[in-house]
Amino acid sequence: MERPKTSHLIAVKRILSDAPISWCSKKEPVVALSSCEAEYIAASLSTCQAIWLKNLIEEISQDKCETVTLKVDNVSAIN
C-alpha cells in the first residue's frame, strides 16, 4: 500500500478542520441516576472516540495534534 500523497492529506485536513466527524444516538448500556451523570458519561465516551480519531489522524498524516477540544452543553457536567 502506498503512502497518501500530500494533496490527499491536505484535503483530509480541510474536510476535518473544526467539523464534527462522529455523532450518533443510541441506548447506552450504562444507567445514569441523573441528567448530569448522563452528560458526564456521554462526555467520557466521546473523549475516548476523540482520542482514537486524533491518533488515527496522526498516523495518517504524520502530524502531531496537541489538543482535542470537546464541547459539552451542560454546565453541571463540566464543573
PyMOL Python script that loads the backbone (N, CA, C, O; Angstrom):
from pymol import cmd

cmd.read_pdbstr("""\
ATOM      1  N   MET A   1       0.843  -1.178   0.000  1.00  0.00           N
ATOM      2  CA  MET A   1       0.000   0.000   0.000  1.00  0.00           C
ATOM      3  C   MET A   1       0.886   1.238   0.000  1.00  0.00           C
ATOM      4  O   MET A   1       1.841   1.325   0.771  1.00  0.00           O
ATOM      5  N   GLU A   2       0.570   2.178  -0.853  1.00  0.00           N
ATOM      6  CA  GLU A   2       1.366   3.392  -0.961  1.00  0.00           C
ATOM      7  C   GLU A   2       0.965   4.408   0.099  1.00  0.00           C
ATOM      8  O   GLU A   2      -0.156   4.392   0.610  1.00  0.00           O
ATOM      9  N   ARG A   3       1.905   5.289   0.418  1.00  0.00           N
ATOM     10  CA  ARG A   3       1.602   6.383   1.346  1.00  0.00           C
ATOM     11  C   ARG A   3       0.694   7.391   0.649  1.00  0.00           C
ATOM     12  O   ARG A   3       0.818   7.610  -0.555  1.00  0.00           O
ATOM     13  N   PRO A   4      -0.225   8.009   1.406  1.00  0.00           N
ATOM     14  CA  PRO A   4      -1.086   9.019   0.794  1.00  0.00           C
ATOM     15  C   PRO A   4      -0.264  10.216   0.317  1.00  0.00           C
ATOM     16  O   PRO A   4       0.733  10.588   0.936  1.00  0.00           O
ATOM     17  N   LYS A   5      -0.691  10.796  -0.768  1.00  0.00           N
ATOM     18  CA  LYS A   5       0.005  11.955  -1.315  1.00  0.00           C
ATOM     19  C   LYS A   5      -0.328  13.193  -0.481  1.00  0.00           C
ATOM     20  O   LYS A   5      -1.351  13.241   0.202  1.00  0.00           O
ATOM     21  N   THR A   6       0.544  14.179  -0.550  1.00  0.00           N
ATOM     22  CA  THR A   6       0.362  15.404   0.218  1.00  0.00           C
ATOM     23  C   THR A   6      -0.960  16.071  -0.101  1.00  0.00           C
ATOM     24  O   THR A   6      -1.620  16.579   0.806  1.00  0.00           O
ATOM     25  N   SER A   7      -1.363  16.086  -1.347  1.00  0.00           N
ATOM     26  CA  SER A   7      -2.631  16.728  -1.712  1.00  0.00           C
ATOM     27  C   SER A   7      -3.814  16.030  -1.047  1.00  0.00           C
ATOM     28  O   SER A   7      -4.785  16.684  -0.667  1.00  0.00           O
ATOM     29  N   HIS A   8      -3.738  14.705  -0.904  1.00  0.00           N
ATOM     30  CA  HIS A   8      -4.806  13.978  -0.226  1.00  0.00           C
ATOM     31  C   HIS A   8      -4.849  14.328   1.257  1.00  0.00           C
ATOM     32  O   HIS A   8      -5.926  14.515   1.823  1.00  0.00           O
ATOM     33  N   LEU A   9      -3.686  14.416   1.882  1.00  0.00           N
ATOM     34  CA  LEU A   9      -3.635  14.758   3.299  1.00  0.00           C
ATOM     35  C   LEU A   9      -4.155  16.167   3.543  1.00  0.00           C
ATOM     36  O   LEU A   9      -4.847  16.408   4.531  1.00  0.00           O
ATOM     37  N   ILE A  10      -3.832  17.091   2.660  1.00  0.00           N
ATOM     38  CA  ILE A  10      -4.334  18.461   2.785  1.00  0.00           C
ATOM     39  C   ILE A  10      -5.852  18.473   2.663  1.00  0.00           C
ATOM     40  O   ILE A  10      -6.524  19.191   3.403  1.00  0.00           O
ATOM     41  N   ALA A  11      -6.398  17.691   1.744  1.00  0.00           N
ATOM     42  CA  ALA A  11      -7.851  17.616   1.574  1.00  0.00           C
ATOM     43  C   ALA A  11      -8.515  17.035   2.813  1.00  0.00           C
ATOM     44  O   ALA A  11      -9.557  17.529   3.244  1.00  0.00           O
ATOM     45  N   VAL A  12      -7.930  15.995   3.390  1.00  0.00           N
ATOM     46  CA  VAL A  12      -8.491  15.397   4.606  1.00  0.00           C
ATOM     47  C   VAL A  12      -8.475  16.399   5.746  1.00  0.00           C
ATOM     48  O   VAL A  12      -9.462  16.529   6.469  1.00  0.00           O
ATOM     49  N   LYS A  13      -7.365  17.111   5.916  1.00  0.00           N
ATOM     50  CA  LYS A  13      -7.284  18.126   6.970  1.00  0.00           C
ATOM     51  C   LYS A  13      -8.327  19.214   6.762  1.00  0.00           C
ATOM     52  O   LYS A  13      -8.948  19.665   7.725  1.00  0.00           O
ATOM     53  N   ARG A  14      -8.528  19.642   5.523  1.00  0.00           N
ATOM     54  CA  ARG A  14      -9.500  20.689   5.231  1.00  0.00           C
ATOM     55  C   ARG A  14     -10.914  20.208   5.555  1.00  0.00           C
ATOM     56  O   ARG A  14     -11.713  20.960   6.113  1.00  0.00           O
ATOM     57  N   ILE A  15     -11.221  18.967   5.208  1.00  0.00           N
ATOM     58  CA  ILE A  15     -12.556  18.421   5.467  1.00  0.00           C
ATOM     59  C   ILE A  15     -12.801  18.271   6.961  1.00  0.00           C
ATOM     60  O   ILE A  15     -13.893  18.582   7.437  1.00  0.00           O
ATOM     61  N   LEU A  16     -11.804  17.798   7.714  1.00  0.00           N
ATOM     62  CA  LEU A  16     -11.980  17.528   9.136  1.00  0.00           C
ATOM     63  C   LEU A  16     -11.770  18.746  10.018  1.00  0.00           C
ATOM     64  O   LEU A  16     -12.056  18.684  11.213  1.00  0.00           O
ATOM     65  N   SER A  17     -11.289  19.828   9.482  1.00  0.00           N
ATOM     66  CA  SER A  17     -10.971  21.011  10.269  1.00  0.00           C
ATOM     67  C   SER A  17     -12.213  21.600  10.930  1.00  0.00           C
ATOM     68  O   SER A  17     -13.133  22.056  10.251  1.00  0.00           O
ATOM     69  N   ASP A  18     -12.227  21.586  12.262  1.00  0.00           N
ATOM     70  CA  ASP A  18     -13.290  22.190  13.076  1.00  0.00           C
ATOM     71  C   ASP A  18     -14.689  21.725  12.701  1.00  0.00           C
ATOM     72  O   ASP A  18     -15.639  22.500  12.813  1.00  0.00           O
ATOM     73  N   ALA A  19     -14.840  20.508  12.267  1.00  0.00           N
ATOM     74  CA  ALA A  19     -16.155  19.989  11.905  1.00  0.00           C
ATOM     75  C   ALA A  19     -16.430  18.723  12.706  1.00  0.00           C
ATOM     76  O   ALA A  19     -15.528  17.918  12.937  1.00  0.00           O
ATOM     77  N   PRO A  20     -17.680  18.550  13.127  1.00  0.00           N
ATOM     78  CA  PRO A  20     -17.997  17.290  13.801  1.00  0.00           C
ATOM     79  C   PRO A  20     -17.853  16.136  12.820  1.00  0.00           C
ATOM     80  O   PRO A  20     -18.379  16.199  11.708  1.00  0.00           O
ATOM     81  N   ILE A  21     -17.154  15.094  13.215  1.00  0.00           N
ATOM     82  CA  ILE A  21     -16.930  13.988  12.294  1.00  0.00           C
ATOM     83  C   ILE A  21     -17.511  12.686  12.804  1.00  0.00           C
ATOM     84  O   ILE A  21     -17.455  11.670  12.111  1.00  0.00           O
ATOM     85  N   SER A  22     -18.070  12.700  14.007  1.00  0.00           N
ATOM     86  CA  SER A  22     -18.653  11.478  14.536  1.00  0.00           C
ATOM     87  C   SER A  22     -19.782  11.842  15.488  1.00  0.00           C
ATOM     88  O   SER A  22     -19.576  12.587  16.446  1.00  0.00           O
ATOM     89  N   TRP A  23     -20.952  11.327  15.232  1.00  0.00           N
ATOM     90  CA  TRP A  23     -22.055  11.511  16.159  1.00  0.00           C
ATOM     91  C   TRP A  23     -23.055  10.397  15.934  1.00  0.00           C
ATOM     92  O   TRP A  23     -23.170   9.844  14.840  1.00  0.00           O
ATOM     93  N   CYS A  24     -23.776  10.084  17.000  1.00  0.00           N
ATOM     94  CA  CYS A  24     -24.787   9.039  16.892  1.00  0.00           C
ATOM     95  C   CYS A  24     -25.735   9.136  18.075  1.00  0.00           C
ATOM     96  O   CYS A  24     -25.451   9.816  19.061  1.00  0.00           O
ATOM     97  N   SER A  25     -26.838   8.466  17.966  1.00  0.00           N
ATOM     98  CA  SER A  25     -27.816   8.392  19.039  1.00  0.00           C
ATOM     99  C   SER A  25     -28.160   6.927  19.238  1.00  0.00           C
ATOM    100  O   SER A  25     -28.604   6.251  18.310  1.00  0.00           O
ATOM    101  N   LYS A  26     -27.953   6.445  20.444  1.00  0.00           N
ATOM    102  CA  LYS A  26     -28.259   5.042  20.729  1.00  0.00           C
ATOM    103  C   LYS A  26     -28.438   4.857  22.227  1.00  0.00           C
ATOM    104  O   LYS A  26     -28.046   5.715  23.018  1.00  0.00           O
ATOM    105  N   LYS A  27     -29.023   3.748  22.606  1.00  0.00           N
ATOM    106  CA  LYS A  27     -29.159   3.430  24.019  1.00  0.00           C
ATOM    107  C   LYS A  27     -27.811   2.981  24.554  1.00  0.00           C
ATOM    108  O   LYS A  27     -27.130   2.154  23.948  1.00  0.00           O
ATOM    109  N   GLU A  28     -27.436   3.533  25.690  1.00  0.00           N
ATOM    110  CA  GLU A  28     -26.166   3.179  26.302  1.00  0.00           C
ATOM    111  C   GLU A  28     -26.372   2.050  27.310  1.00  0.00           C
ATOM    112  O   GLU A  28     -27.425   1.963  27.942  1.00  0.00           O
ATOM    113  N   PRO A  29     -25.377   1.194  27.459  1.00  0.00           N
ATOM    114  CA  PRO A  29     -25.503   0.091  28.409  1.00  0.00           C
ATOM    115  C   PRO A  29     -25.357   0.528  29.870  1.00  0.00           C
ATOM    116  O   PRO A  29     -25.553  -0.283  30.775  1.00  0.00           O
ATOM    117  N   VAL A  30     -25.017   1.797  30.110  1.00  0.00           N
ATOM    118  CA  VAL A  30     -24.818   2.311  31.462  1.00  0.00           C
ATOM    119  C   VAL A  30     -26.064   3.076  31.888  1.00  0.00           C
ATOM    120  O   VAL A  30     -26.627   3.841  31.104  1.00  0.00           O
ATOM    121  N   VAL A  31     -26.495   2.871  33.133  1.00  0.00           N
ATOM    122  CA  VAL A  31     -27.662   3.572  33.658  1.00  0.00           C
ATOM    123  C   VAL A  31     -27.181   4.737  34.513  1.00  0.00           C
ATOM    124  O   VAL A  31     -26.403   4.546  35.447  1.00  0.00           O
ATOM    125  N   ALA A  32     -27.641   5.937  34.195  1.00  0.00           N
ATOM    126  CA  ALA A  32     -27.284   7.128  34.961  1.00  0.00           C
ATOM    127  C   ALA A  32     -28.451   7.502  35.870  1.00  0.00           C
ATOM    128  O   ALA A  32     -29.613   7.356  35.492  1.00  0.00           O
ATOM    129  N   LEU A  33     -28.134   7.985  37.070  1.00  0.00           N
ATOM    130  CA  LEU A  33     -29.169   8.354  38.034  1.00  0.00           C
ATOM    131  C   LEU A  33     -29.583   9.814  37.919  1.00  0.00           C
ATOM    132  O   LEU A  33     -30.553  10.230  38.554  1.00  0.00           O
ATOM    133  N   SER A  34     -28.870  10.592  37.128  1.00  0.00           N
ATOM    134  CA  SER A  34     -29.229  11.997  36.933  1.00  0.00           C
ATOM    135  C   SER A  34     -28.827  12.424  35.529  1.00  0.00           C
ATOM    136  O   SER A  34     -28.028  11.764  34.864  1.00  0.00           O
ATOM    137  N   SER A  35     -29.395  13.535  35.094  1.00  0.00           N
ATOM    138  CA  SER A  35     -29.040  14.036  33.761  1.00  0.00           C
ATOM    139  C   SER A  35     -27.583  14.504  33.728  1.00  0.00           C
ATOM    140  O   SER A  35     -26.912  14.388  32.703  1.00  0.00           O
ATOM    141  N   CYS A  36     -27.103  15.031  34.851  1.00  0.00           N
ATOM    142  CA  CYS A  36     -25.698  15.451  34.931  1.00  0.00           C
ATOM    143  C   CYS A  36     -24.775  14.249  34.753  1.00  0.00           C
ATOM    144  O   CYS A  36     -23.788  14.319  34.021  1.00  0.00           O
ATOM    145  N   GLU A  37     -25.101  13.153  35.423  1.00  0.00           N
ATOM    146  CA  GLU A  37     -24.290  11.942  35.300  1.00  0.00           C
ATOM    147  C   GLU A  37     -24.339  11.393  33.875  1.00  0.00           C
ATOM    148  O   GLU A  37     -23.333  10.906  33.358  1.00  0.00           O
ATOM    149  N   ALA A  38     -25.509  11.472  33.244  1.00  0.00           N
ATOM    150  CA  ALA A  38     -25.645  11.010  31.859  1.00  0.00           C
ATOM    151  C   ALA A  38     -24.770  11.843  30.924  1.00  0.00           C
ATOM    152  O   ALA A  38     -24.114  11.300  30.036  1.00  0.00           O
ATOM    153  N   GLU A  39     -24.763  13.164  31.125  1.00  0.00           N
ATOM    154  CA  GLU A  39     -23.912  14.038  30.308  1.00  0.00           C
ATOM    155  C   GLU A  39     -22.436  13.717  30.536  1.00  0.00           C
ATOM    156  O   GLU A  39     -21.644  13.710  29.593  1.00  0.00           O
ATOM    157  N   TYR A  40     -22.072  13.452  31.790  1.00  0.00           N
ATOM    158  CA  TYR A  40     -20.679  13.137  32.110  1.00  0.00           C
ATOM    159  C   TYR A  40     -20.253  11.826  31.446  1.00  0.00           C
ATOM    160  O   TYR A  40     -19.150  11.730  30.907  1.00  0.00           O
ATOM    161  N   ILE A  41     -21.123  10.823  31.485  1.00  0.00           N
ATOM    162  CA  ILE A  41     -20.824   9.537  30.843  1.00  0.00           C
ATOM    163  C   ILE A  41     -20.671   9.726  29.338  1.00  0.00           C
ATOM    164  O   ILE A  41     -19.745   9.188  28.731  1.00  0.00           O
ATOM    165  N   ALA A  42     -21.581  10.490  28.740  1.00  0.00           N
ATOM    166  CA  ALA A  42     -21.505  10.741  27.295  1.00  0.00           C
ATOM    167  C   ALA A  42     -20.216  11.478  26.937  1.00  0.00           C
ATOM    168  O   ALA A  42     -19.583  11.169  25.928  1.00  0.00           O
ATOM    169  N   ALA A  43     -19.828  12.453  27.764  1.00  0.00           N
ATOM    170  CA  ALA A  43     -18.585  13.190  27.512  1.00  0.00           C
ATOM    171  C   ALA A  43     -17.377  12.266  27.622  1.00  0.00           C
ATOM    172  O   ALA A  43     -16.429  12.376  26.844  1.00  0.00           O
ATOM    173  N   SER A  44     -17.414  11.364  28.584  1.00  0.00           N
ATOM    174  CA  SER A  44     -16.315  10.415  28.756  1.00  0.00           C
ATOM    175  C   SER A  44     -16.177   9.491  27.547  1.00  0.00           C
ATOM    176  O   SER A  44     -15.070   9.264  27.060  1.00  0.00           O
ATOM    177  N   LEU A  45     -17.296   8.961  27.064  1.00  0.00           N
ATOM    178  CA  LEU A  45     -17.265   8.093  25.884  1.00  0.00           C
ATOM    179  C   LEU A  45     -16.829   8.867  24.643  1.00  0.00           C
ATOM    180  O   LEU A  45     -16.103   8.342  23.798  1.00  0.00           O
ATOM    181  N   SER A  46     -17.276  10.118  24.540  1.00  0.00           N
ATOM    182  CA  SER A  46     -16.875  10.960  23.407  1.00  0.00           C
ATOM    183  C   SER A  46     -15.382  11.246  23.437  1.00  0.00           C
ATOM    184  O   SER A  46     -14.735  11.300  22.391  1.00  0.00           O
ATOM    185  N   THR A  47     -14.834  11.430  24.634  1.00  0.00           N
ATOM    186  CA  THR A  47     -13.400  11.664  24.769  1.00  0.00           C
ATOM    187  C   THR A  47     -12.601  10.470  24.259  1.00  0.00           C
ATOM    188  O   THR A  47     -11.581  10.638  23.590  1.00  0.00           O
ATOM    189  N   CYS A  48     -13.065   9.271  24.576  1.00  0.00           N
ATOM    190  CA  CYS A  48     -12.385   8.062  24.079  1.00  0.00           C
ATOM    191  C   CYS A  48     -12.386   8.033  22.553  1.00  0.00           C
ATOM    192  O   CYS A  48     -11.371   7.712  21.935  1.00  0.00           O
ATOM    193  N   GLN A  49     -13.526   8.368  21.945  1.00  0.00           N
ATOM    194  CA  GLN A  49     -13.602   8.399  20.481  1.00  0.00           C
ATOM    195  C   GLN A  49     -12.705   9.488  19.904  1.00  0.00           C
ATOM    196  O   GLN A  49     -12.042   9.283  18.887  1.00  0.00           O
ATOM    197  N   ALA A  50     -12.688  10.655  20.563  1.00  0.00           N
ATOM    198  CA  ALA A  50     -11.871  11.767  20.067  1.00  0.00           C
ATOM    199  C   ALA A  50     -10.386  11.421  20.105  1.00  0.00           C
ATOM    200  O   ALA A  50      -9.648  11.752  19.177  1.00  0.00           O
ATOM    201  N   ILE A  51      -9.950  10.763  21.165  1.00  0.00           N
ATOM    202  CA  ILE A  51      -8.540  10.369  21.260  1.00  0.00           C
ATOM    203  C   ILE A  51      -8.205   9.342  20.186  1.00  0.00           C
ATOM    204  O   ILE A  51      -7.130   9.398  19.588  1.00  0.00           O
ATOM    205  N   TRP A  52      -9.115   8.407  19.938  1.00  0.00           N
ATOM    206  CA  TRP A  52      -8.890   7.417  18.885  1.00  0.00           C
ATOM    207  C   TRP A  52      -8.772   8.104  17.523  1.00  0.00           C
ATOM    208  O   TRP A  52      -7.879   7.783  16.739  1.00  0.00           O
ATOM    209  N   LEU A  53      -9.680   9.054  17.244  1.00  0.00           N
ATOM    210  CA  LEU A  53      -9.630   9.775  15.971  1.00  0.00           C
ATOM    211  C   LEU A  53      -8.361  10.612  15.854  1.00  0.00           C
ATOM    212  O   LEU A  53      -7.768  10.688  14.777  1.00  0.00           O
ATOM    213  N   LYS A  54      -7.936  11.243  16.955  1.00  0.00           N
ATOM    214  CA  LYS A  54      -6.690  12.021  16.960  1.00  0.00           C
ATOM    215  C   LYS A  54      -5.507  11.127  16.602  1.00  0.00           C
ATOM    216  O   LYS A  54      -4.663  11.499  15.787  1.00  0.00           O
ATOM    217  N   ASN A  55      -5.453   9.957  17.209  1.00  0.00           N
ATOM    218  CA  ASN A  55      -4.364   9.025  16.911  1.00  0.00           C
ATOM    219  C   ASN A  55      -4.415   8.552  15.460  1.00  0.00           C
ATOM    220  O   ASN A  55      -3.375   8.387  14.823  1.00  0.00           O
ATOM    221  N   LEU A  56      -5.613   8.334  14.940  1.00  0.00           N
ATOM    222  CA  LEU A  56      -5.762   7.930  13.540  1.00  0.00           C
ATOM    223  C   LEU A  56      -5.252   9.019  12.601  1.00  0.00           C
ATOM    224  O   LEU A  56      -4.519   8.731  11.655  1.00  0.00           O
ATOM    225  N   ILE A  57      -5.634  10.260  12.857  1.00  0.00           N
ATOM    226  CA  ILE A  57      -5.197  11.378  12.014  1.00  0.00           C
ATOM    227  C   ILE A  57      -3.684  11.543  12.097  1.00  0.00           C
ATOM    228  O   ILE A  57      -3.029  11.796  11.086  1.00  0.00           O
ATOM    229  N   GLU A  58      -3.123  11.399  13.312  1.00  0.00           N
ATOM    230  CA  GLU A  58      -1.669  11.494  13.450  1.00  0.00           C
ATOM    231  C   GLU A  58      -0.967  10.389  12.669  1.00  0.00           C
ATOM    232  O   GLU A  58       0.084  10.620  12.070  1.00  0.00           O
ATOM    233  N   GLU A  59      -1.542   9.199  12.675  1.00  0.00           N
ATOM    234  CA  GLU A  59      -0.936   8.085  11.949  1.00  0.00           C
ATOM    235  C   GLU A  59      -1.013   8.292  10.440  1.00  0.00           C
ATOM    236  O   GLU A  59      -0.074   7.962   9.716  1.00  0.00           O
ATOM    237  N   ILE A  60      -2.128   8.837   9.967  1.00  0.00           N
ATOM    238  CA  ILE A  60      -2.302   9.064   8.534  1.00  0.00           C
ATOM    239  C   ILE A  60      -1.408  10.194   8.045  1.00  0.00           C
ATOM    240  O   ILE A  60      -0.747  10.068   7.015  1.00  0.00           O
ATOM    241  N   SER A  61      -1.389  11.300   8.785  1.00  0.00           N
ATOM    242  CA  SER A  61      -0.726  12.496   8.278  1.00  0.00           C
ATOM    243  C   SER A  61       0.690  12.701   8.805  1.00  0.00           C
ATOM    244  O   SER A  61       1.416  13.548   8.285  1.00  0.00           O
ATOM    245  N   GLN A  62       1.096  11.956   9.813  1.00  0.00           N
ATOM    246  CA  GLN A  62       2.408  12.109  10.434  1.00  0.00           C
ATOM    247  C   GLN A  62       2.564  13.469  11.112  1.00  0.00           C
ATOM    248  O   GLN A  62       3.686  13.879  11.409  1.00  0.00           O
ATOM    249  N   ASP A  63       1.450  14.181  11.363  1.00  0.00           N
ATOM    250  CA  ASP A  63       1.474  15.444  12.101  1.00  0.00           C
ATOM    251  C   ASP A  63       0.992  15.183  13.521  1.00  0.00           C
ATOM    252  O   ASP A  63       0.141  14.321  13.744  1.00  0.00           O
ATOM    253  N   LYS A  64       1.534  15.922  14.476  1.00  0.00           N
ATOM    254  CA  LYS A  64       1.124  15.770  15.868  1.00  0.00           C
ATOM    255  C   LYS A  64      -0.008  16.744  16.185  1.00  0.00           C
ATOM    256  O   LYS A  64       0.085  17.933  15.879  1.00  0.00           O
ATOM    257  N   CYS A  65      -1.059  16.243  16.791  1.00  0.00           N
ATOM    258  CA  CYS A  65      -2.154  17.077  17.280  1.00  0.00           C
ATOM    259  C   CYS A  65      -1.901  17.322  18.761  1.00  0.00           C
ATOM    260  O   CYS A  65      -1.776  16.372  19.534  1.00  0.00           O
ATOM    261  N   GLU A  66      -1.825  18.564  19.156  1.00  0.00           N
ATOM    262  CA  GLU A  66      -1.526  18.882  20.548  1.00  0.00           C
ATOM    263  C   GLU A  66      -2.728  18.661  21.463  1.00  0.00           C
ATOM    264  O   GLU A  66      -2.589  18.101  22.550  1.00  0.00           O
ATOM    265  N   THR A  67      -3.907  19.101  21.025  1.00  0.00           N
ATOM    266  CA  THR A  67      -5.078  19.026  21.899  1.00  0.00           C
ATOM    267  C   THR A  67      -6.281  18.481  21.153  1.00  0.00           C
ATOM    268  O   THR A  67      -6.340  18.484  19.923  1.00  0.00           O
ATOM    269  N   VAL A  68      -7.235  18.015  21.938  1.00  0.00           N
ATOM    270  CA  VAL A  68      -8.538  17.611  21.426  1.00  0.00           C
ATOM    271  C   VAL A  68      -9.560  18.446  22.176  1.00  0.00           C
ATOM    272  O   VAL A  68      -9.590  18.424  23.406  1.00  0.00           O
ATOM    273  N   THR A  69     -10.397  19.181  21.459  1.00  0.00           N
ATOM    274  CA  THR A  69     -11.405  20.020  22.085  1.00  0.00           C
ATOM    275  C   THR A  69     -12.727  19.283  22.115  1.00  0.00           C
ATOM    276  O   THR A  69     -13.222  18.834  21.082  1.00  0.00           O
ATOM    277  N   LEU A  70     -13.298  19.160  23.309  1.00  0.00           N
ATOM    278  CA  LEU A  70     -14.589  18.512  23.495  1.00  0.00           C
ATOM    279  C   LEU A  70     -15.560  19.565  24.002  1.00  0.00           C
ATOM    280  O   LEU A  70     -15.309  20.201  25.025  1.00  0.00           O
ATOM    281  N   LYS A  71     -16.655  19.750  23.299  1.00  0.00           N
ATOM    282  CA  LYS A  71     -17.646  20.748  23.692  1.00  0.00           C
ATOM    283  C   LYS A  71     -18.852  20.041  24.300  1.00  0.00           C
ATOM    284  O   LYS A  71     -19.472  19.183  23.671  1.00  0.00           O
ATOM    285  N   VAL A  72     -19.171  20.421  25.542  1.00  0.00           N
ATOM    286  CA  VAL A  72     -20.295  19.838  26.280  1.00  0.00           C
ATOM    287  C   VAL A  72     -21.259  20.964  26.606  1.00  0.00           C
ATOM    288  O   VAL A  72     -20.834  22.038  27.030  1.00  0.00           O
ATOM    289  N   ASP A  73     -22.553  20.734  26.413  1.00  0.00           N
ATOM    290  CA  ASP A  73     -23.532  21.807  26.602  1.00  0.00           C
ATOM    291  C   ASP A  73     -24.243  21.752  27.955  1.00  0.00           C
ATOM    292  O   ASP A  73     -25.342  22.293  28.082  1.00  0.00           O
ATOM    293  N   ASN A  74     -23.660  21.127  28.953  1.00  0.00           N
ATOM    294  CA  ASN A  74     -24.264  21.045  30.269  1.00  0.00           C
ATOM    295  C   ASN A  74     -23.254  21.551  31.289  1.00  0.00           C
ATOM    296  O   ASN A  74     -22.227  20.910  31.512  1.00  0.00           O
ATOM    297  N   VAL A  75     -23.533  22.693  31.913  1.00  0.00           N
ATOM    298  CA  VAL A  75     -22.588  23.330  32.829  1.00  0.00           C
ATOM    299  C   VAL A  75     -22.290  22.438  34.031  1.00  0.00           C
ATOM    300  O   VAL A  75     -21.136  22.346  34.450  1.00  0.00           O
ATOM    301  N   SER A  76     -23.298  21.783  34.594  1.00  0.00           N
ATOM    302  CA  SER A  76     -23.065  20.954  35.778  1.00  0.00           C
ATOM    303  C   SER A  76     -22.199  19.743  35.466  1.00  0.00           C
ATOM    304  O   SER A  76     -21.522  19.233  36.358  1.00  0.00           O
ATOM    305  N   ALA A  77     -22.204  19.276  34.241  1.00  0.00           N
ATOM    306  CA  ALA A  77     -21.358  18.137  33.869  1.00  0.00           C
ATOM    307  C   ALA A  77     -19.902  18.553  33.714  1.00  0.00           C
ATOM    308  O   ALA A  77     -19.008  17.719  33.857  1.00  0.00           O
ATOM    309  N   ILE A  78     -19.648  19.823  33.425  1.00  0.00           N
ATOM    310  CA  ILE A  78     -18.284  20.307  33.235  1.00  0.00           C
ATOM    311  C   ILE A  78     -17.636  20.647  34.574  1.00  0.00           C
ATOM    312  O   ILE A  78     -16.448  20.391  34.767  1.00  0.00           O
ATOM    313  N   ASN A  79     -18.403  21.220  35.496  1.00  0.00           N
ATOM    314  CA  ASN A  79     -17.853  21.686  36.789  1.00  0.00           C
ATOM    315  C   ASN A  79     -17.643  20.581  37.782  1.00  0.00           C
ATOM    316  O   ASN A  79     -17.190  20.832  38.898  1.00  0.00           O
TER     317      ASN A  79
END
""", "prot")
cmd.dss("prot")
cmd.show_as("cartoon", "prot")
cmd.util.cbc("prot")
cmd.orient("prot")
